[in-house]
Amino acid sequence: MNPSEQDARQAIIEAAKALLDEAADIGKITVRQIAQRAGVGTGLINYHFQSKDNLLSIAIGDVMSATIQAFTTADAYSLLEPVARLKEMMKELYTLAGSYDKLIRFILSHEIMDGRMQTPLLLLPLLKEIFGSQKDDLQLRTMALQILYPIQVTALHPDAFHLYSGINLSDPGQRSQFVDVLIDNLTNH
């Protein structure tokens, strides 16, 4: 991909992210709106992303990655001890996912079905900070999966999880309690 194609692709993603921030109903965002905001033709969106859902899933993935990056690098969170930071990060991601519930289900199902394993890797720096040399790389990678997969499964099937656990994930207090228990169990805190 040449630089101008890369610039157009990035402009499209940035336009989609801006519209996600502004939209009351993401289902009503159109390819035409995204193209207009990015200053490109609608054909470029199909060329680069094949569908609006693919584009929006990439945009949401970028937002979620930025959220994780903020918790692993931002000074504002450095005052929190690492386990508290991990809990707050997971709670923030849950809240963010709730804002995009239909697309999150789309993203997660594709990520799981396609075998993409990038998301757990984003947790490794924080887990290394928590455990230092107590755990090797394989143990930390396994823990990252143990943290993310229950959250992904519950995001895909919140009603089934509610029936199983009695926890209503749309309730912020209950969701927070679930994250606290999950992280405490895995980190032995």
Secondary structure, DSSP 8 states (H G I E B T S, - for coil): --HHHHHHHHHHHHHHHHHHHH-S-GGG--HHHHHHHHTS-HHHHHHHHSSHHHHHHHHHHHHHHHHHHHHHH-HHHHTS-HHHHHHHHHHHHHHHHHHTHHHHHHHHHHHHHHT--HHHHTTHHHHHHHHGGGS-HHHHHHHHHHHHHHHHHHHH-HHHHHHHHS--TTSHHHHHHHHHHHHHHHHT-
